[in-house]
Amino acid sequence: MKANMRLLTPGAAVLALGLVCLAGAFADENKEVKAAMDKVADTAAKKPDDLPKQAEAFAKDKKIDNDNIKDVMDLLGKREEGGWGFGKAGAHKTDEIEKRVRELSQDKPKKLDQATLKKESADIVELANRTAAVGSVATVAAPKKPIAGKGTPKDWKDASEEMVKASRELANAAAGKDPEAVKKAANRLQGACSDCHSKFK
């Protein structure tokens, strides 16, 4: 970086340095959001009744609303892209939470059998607790008034609350090692996500 700076005009060098600083600040902010959301997900796992209160405290502290909820939603992406992932790094073909939920709901790339669920049970429970955490924060971040051309606050809250309920159902099904119940809960969760995205994404 230093060698390249010598080739830039003073103004361009200042701009380049500013962009590097902004990127660093964004990365730090993302780490803070992720670390705080880890605590929300931990609450989903250990004290689900406290989840709404924890989500509200998180949203207030990090100033999360419907305009920047994407920062939280992005945690459901791939680990290498700044998302949470699920399970041990490299343990799955993909650790993108959203993609795995779709697979579990559709029997793709292959139907979940008892042996696979036995191996993946803890990872799916972890995945479900993370989607419950995101859904709880999304509930708190609902818009105060209808968004033109999109949906209403009630639409947003209904889909977010359904996301939390379906996530709890998925966690229980995975813990109980019931493949059909996992598929049913994943399908319900996928439906909640699709419903919200169709109106607000």
N, C-alpha and C positions, 0 to 999 in steps of 0.2 A: 504493500500500500504506500509506503514512504517513497519508494522509487517512482511510482506512478504519479505521485503528488508533484514531483519536480517538473513534470511535463505539462501540468495544468496551469492556466492563468490563476492569479490569486483569487479571483472571484469564484472560478470553477472549483478550485481546491477547497475553499470554504464551504461551497455547496456540497461537494462530495463528502467532506468530513461531517457535515450536518446530517446527510442521509445515513451515514454509518451510525451516528449517534441515535438517530430516530429508530433505526432497525434494532439497535441494542436495547433501547427503551421499550420498544414493542415486545421484544423477546422476554424482557424482565417482567413486563406487565402480564404477558401470557403465562409465565411461570407462576406468578402470584395468583392469578385466576384459577389455574389448574390445582395448585396446592390447596387453595380455599375450597374448591369443589371436591377435592379428595375427602375433606372433612364432611361435606354434605353427603357424599356417597357412603361414607362410613356410618353416618347417622341412619341412612336408608337401610343399611345392613344390620345394625345393632339396636337401633331405637326408632323404628319406622313411624311410631306415633309422634315423635318429635320432629319429623322431617319438614312439615310446613313451616314451623317456627325457625328452624335452621336455615331453610331456603330463603325465608323473608329476611333474616339477618344478613345472609350472604349478599342478596340482591341490594340491600340498603348500603352495605359496606362498599361494594364494588360498583355501585350506581348502575345496576343492570336494569334495563327496561326493554320495551319491544323494539327499540331502534338498534340496540347493540346485543341482543340476546344471541346473535350469531356467534359471538365470542365463546359463549357457553356451549351452543349446539356443535361447534367445531370440535369439541372434545370427543364427540362420538365418531370421529374420523380415525384415520390410520395413525399409529404411534409415531412413525417417521415423519408425519406431516404435522406434528404437534398435538395429535389427538391422544386420548387415553389408551386406546387399544384394549385388549383384555387378555388375561392369561400371561404366561411367560413370553418374553420377546422371542419370536421365531418358532413358537410352539404350534402356530396355526398358519395355514396358507395365506390367510389375511387376518389381521386383527382389527379390521374396521368394524366397529360395533353395528352401524347401520346396515352394512352388507350382511353381517352374520344373522341379524334379526330377519332380514328378507329370506335368507337361505333356510332358516329354521321354520319360517312360515310357509315355505313353498316346496319343501323336500328337495332343495337344490343346494349344492351340486349332487347330493344323494340324500336319501331319506335317513333321518336320524334313527339309528337303531339302539337297542339297549346297551350294547357293548361300548359304542361311541359315547353315549350319554354318560355312562359310568365314568369314562375318562374325562369328559368335558364338563361334568356337572358343576364343579366349583367355579370353572371359568364362566359358565353361563349365568350362574348366580351372581358373580361379580359384574358381568355385563348388565344384568337386569337391575342391580342396585345403582349402577351408573346411569342407566336410562331413567330410573325413578328419580334420581337426584336432578337430572336435567329437566324432567317434566315438572318437578316441584318448583324449580326456579322459574321455568316458563310460565307457570300458573301465576306467580307473583308479578311477573313482568308483563302481564296482559295490558293492552292499550286501554286508556281511559275512555276513549270514544271510538266509534266505527272508523275504519280506515277506508277512504274512498276507493271504490273498485275492488275491495277485498272483503273483509269480514267484520264482525262485531266483537266487542270484548267478550260477550258470552260464547261466541264460536271459539275464540282463542282459549278461554278458560275450560270449556267443555273438553276440547281436544287434549289440552295439557293434563287435566285431571284424569282423563281416560288413559293417557300415557302412563301416569303413575300407577293407576289400578292394574293395568295390563302388565306393567313391570313387576309389581308385587306377585301377580299370578304366575308370571314366568319364573321368578325366583323360587317360588314354592314348588312349581312343577319340576324344575331342574333339581332342586334339593331332594324331591321325592323320587327322582329318577324315572319319571313317567314320560316316555317319548311323545305319546299322543297329546298329553296335557301341555307339554312344551310347545308342540306345534300349534295347538289351539291358542295358547297365550301369546306366542310370537305373532300369530296372525292378527290377534286383537291389537297388539302393540303396533304392528305395521300399519294397521288400519287407522289408528289414532294419528300416527305420524303423517300418513298420506292425506288424511282429512285436513290437518292443519296446514301442510305444505300447499295443498290445492287452493287454499284460501289466502294464505299470507306470504308464501315464499316469493 
